[in-house]
């Protein structure tokens, strides 16, 4: 297992993170998995044996049950791993039970600490943008948690690039704790993150944690053109996260994953994970599995190295049109581009 620096922090994180949305698995999370405490212990043991040192959860996963199960499953070994959790989503019906106000952040952190049975959170992430709360208030509340020792590092999730830049500017101006990472959706199924979120991470020194790097199972190799979806599958039905806008491109990508996987004697899922791990600015990919067999397979991707040709084949089959202003920059500005610019534009410059 490789360990990478998380942004500009001194924290080193395994290239695979254990995701826990399926821990508990109640309410809207039921289709993701229904893993109890014993099942969580086994998954955590498998992950730790493979070298994983970060566990990612959120207060909203099964209304706090995921955090409770993580805390119970870790028990006395809590300090042997890093815990990341999140705040922002509704945790009740009251007018202040959601968002990124100082009230909700501080109250949410205290509740997460109790559920996790710990005295600190290693990485506390704002789960989503809150355009109704001033960023100064949000960042000040997060800074308070760090200064108190209840939180070690802070991160963002599902922010736009301008949200991130505004937050980083405020942190610098007010001398508040700075985001060290962002958690984003990024996979061969949808590479929009390469337009702005990857370049801003490279330019500003943010680590990237990737959620759903196998597109919720779409890139596992189980979904094939002209064949029925696997029994109990969630995607291409009523489950719309992530959305699929081009099924033909998706199936073309899956076929390439399967072909490369067969050449290595591994699953398509492993290839999809190895591809994302190898992309610029990515620190770690978050894998969550309904079964221990799936988790074991996913963990093996940490040892898979794809060739330059294989990466290029996957880049080509999953390529998306270059939006404005990037196509214009590729045509007219190739003589003065930064490494952050080139993370997107290098493939488009002749």
N, C-alpha and C positions, 0 to 999 in steps of 0.2 A: 504494500500500500504506500502510495506517495502522499506526502504532507506538504501543503502549500500555505504560504503566508496569506492571511485574510486581509486583503487590502493593504493599507499602510500600518496596520496593527502588528504587534509582535506575536499574534496568535497563529498557531499552525493547525490546519484543519485537514483531515483526510479527504482524498478526492471523491470519496463516496460518503454520503450522510444518510443515516437511517431516518426515513420518514414515518410518521405515526398517525396519519389521518385514519387509518383502519383500526387503530387501537380504540376499543369500545364500539365503534361503528353503529351509532344510533342516529335517528333522524335522517337528515339528508346525506350523512356519511355512510349509511348502511351498505350501499352497493360497493363501497371501497374495501370493506373488510369488517369483520366482527371479532376482533382479536381480544381475548381476555388477558388477565394478568399473567397466567402461566404461559400463554402463547407469546405474550410480549417478552417475558423472560427468555424464552428460547430464541426469539428473533434478535434480541439485544446480545445474547451470547454468541450467536452466529456472526453478527456484525462485528462485535469486539474481537472475536477470534480472527476475523479477516483484516483487522487493523483500523476499523472505523472508530473515530473518537468524537463524533458529533451526532447528537440526536435532535431532530427538529420536530416541534409540535406547535400548537396554537391553542389559545383559550377557547376558541369557537369550535374546535373539533369535538363533536359529540357533547357540546355544551359543557366542556371542562373535563369530561370523562377521560379523554386521551391523556391530558396532563396528569390526572390522578393515577392512571395505570402506569405511566412512565415513572412517576415517583415511587409507586409500590414495587414495580418490577426492578428498579435500580437498588432500592434499599440502601444498604451500607456501602455499596459501590458507587454511589452518586458522584463522588469526587474523582472517580477514575475516567469520567467522560465529560464532555461539554454539552450543555443543554441550551438550545435555542427555542424561544417561543415568541408569540406574537400578540398584539393588541390592536383593536380598532373595530372589529365586527360586533354586532349586537349580542349582548350577554344578558338581556332582560327586556322588558317591555317599557321601561321608563324612558323619559326624554333624554336622560344623561347616561343611558346604558350602552351607548355606542359612540364612535368617533374618536378623535384624538385631542380632546380637551385635557387640561391638566387634571381635572376631576376624574375622568374616565381612565386616563393612563395610570395615575397613582393607585387608584382603586383596583384597576385590572392587574397591576403588578403584584400588589399584596395578595390578591386572590390566586394568582398563578403560583406565587411562592408557597402558599398553603397547600394547594393541590399537588404541587411537585415535591412537597416535603423537603424543601431546601431553603438555605438562607441567601442564595444568590442565583441570578440568571446570567449565564455566560454571554448570550447574545439576545438582546431584546429588540424585536423588529416591529415596526409599524406595518400592519398587515395590508393596508390599502391607503390611498390618498383620501384626505379629508379637506375638501376645498372650503368648508364652512368655518374652520378653526384656523386662526393665524398660526403660521409656522413658528413664529417666535414663542408662542405658548406651548406648542407641542415639543419643540426642542428644549425649552427651559425645563419642562417636566421630565424629559428623558435625562437631561443633565443632572437634575436633582437626584434621580435614581442612581446614577453612576457615582455621584459624590457621596451618597449614603452607603455605598458598597453593596447595594441590593442588585445592581446590574453592572456587568463588567464592560460590555461593548454594546453599541446600538447599530441597527441596520434598518433599511427600508425594504418594502416589498410592493411590487406592482405600481411603482411610480413611473411617470413619464420622465424623459431626460430633463425637461425644464423644471419639473418638480424637484428633481435631485439637485440641479444647479442652484436653484433658489435656496434650498435647505442648506447646502454646503456654504453658500455665501453668507447666510444668516449666522451659521455656526462660527464662521471665521470672524465676522464683524462683532458678534456679541461674546466671543471667546467661550462658546458652548461646546459640549461634546459633539464630535463629528461622526456621521455615519461611516462605518468601515466597510459596509457591504450592501448589496441589494439582492433580494431574492426574486427571480423572474421566471416566466415561462420561456423556454428556449429549447427547440428540438428540430430534427430534420423535417418534421411536419409543418413547422412554422418558424421562419428565421427572421421575422421582423425585428427582433432584438438587435440584430447586427447593424441596423440603420443608425440608431442613436444610443441605445443602452449599453452596448459593448464599447463603442468609442468613448462614451463619457466615463465608463469604468476605467479604461486604459489611461485616459487623460487625467482623471482625478484620483486615481489610486483606490478604486473601490473593488473589493472582491465580489464575485458573482456566485451565488448559490442558485442552482437550477431546479425549479420544481417541475415535475412531470416530464422528465427528459425522454421518456418512451411514449409521450403523448397519451398518457393514461392507458397504455397497452396497445395503442394503434400500431406502434412500430415493433411489436413483439414477434411478428411473423405469423400470428394466429389469424390475422385478417388478410385475406387474399382475394384478388380480383376474380369474380365469378363464383365465389364460394360463400356458403352461409357463414355468418359470424358465429364465433364459438358460443356454446350454450352459456347463458348467464352473463353475456357480454353487455357492457354499458354503452359502448360507442356506436355511432352511426344509427342511433335510435333516439330515445328521449334525452339522453345525457349529452349535453352540448358543450362541455368544457374538456379539452379545447375544441372550438368550432372547426369544422372541416369545410373549406371553401372550394376545394378542387380535389375531388375524389380520384380522378385519373392520375394527377401528380402524386397523390398519396400512395396509390397502388404501384406506380412506377418506382417510387422510393422504396417501398417495402420489397419489391422484387430485387432491387440492388442490394438491400440489406441481407436478404436471404442468400443471395449468390455469394456475397463476401463472407457471410457467416459459414456457409458450407465449405468455402475454401480454407477457412481456419478451423473447421470442426467445432464451431460454437453457434449459439443461437443468434437470431437477428437482433434480439434485445441487447445482447452484449455488444454487438457492433454499434448499435444506436447510442449506447451509453459511452463506449470508447470514443466515438466521434465527438460527442459533446464535451467530454473531459479534455479532449485535445484542442478545443477551440480557444482563441485568445480571451484572456481575462477571466475565464472560468476557474473558480477555485474548487468547487465541489458540486456533484449532482446528487439530488435527493431521491432515494429509491424507497418505495414502500411496496410491500407485497402482501397478497392475501394468504399465501402459503409459504412455508419454509423452503420448499423446492424452488419457487420463484425467486425468493430472496437469495438463496445460495447461487443461483444462476446469475442474478444481477451483480452480486458481489464479485464474481469472477471477472467482470469487465475491467476491474482495476488493473488486471495483469495483461490485458489485451492491448497490443500496439498495432495501429493501422499504418500501412505504408502511405507515402505521399500520393501514389497513384490511387489508392483506395479512398483516401480523403477527397481527392479531386473528383472521383466518380460520384461520390455522395454529394459533394458540393454541386456538381452539374445537374444531377437528376432532381435535386430539391430546390434549385435556384429560383429566386423570385425576381420580378422586374425591379430594376433600380429606380426608386421614386425620385422626384424632384426635391431638393436641388442637387441630389447626388449624381444623377446622370450628367448634369451640366458641369459639375465639378470634375467628373472623370474626363469630360471632353476638353475642358479649358484650363484646369488648374493642376495638372499632373506634375508640374515642375516644382510645386511648393506645397507638398502635403506632409502632414505629421504621421507618426506611427499610428495614432488613433484613427486618422482619416483612412490610412491604408488598410486597416483591418477590414474595412468594407470595400474600398475602391480598388485595391491592388488587382483583383481578378478582372476588373473592367477596363484596365488601362492597357492599351496595346504596346 
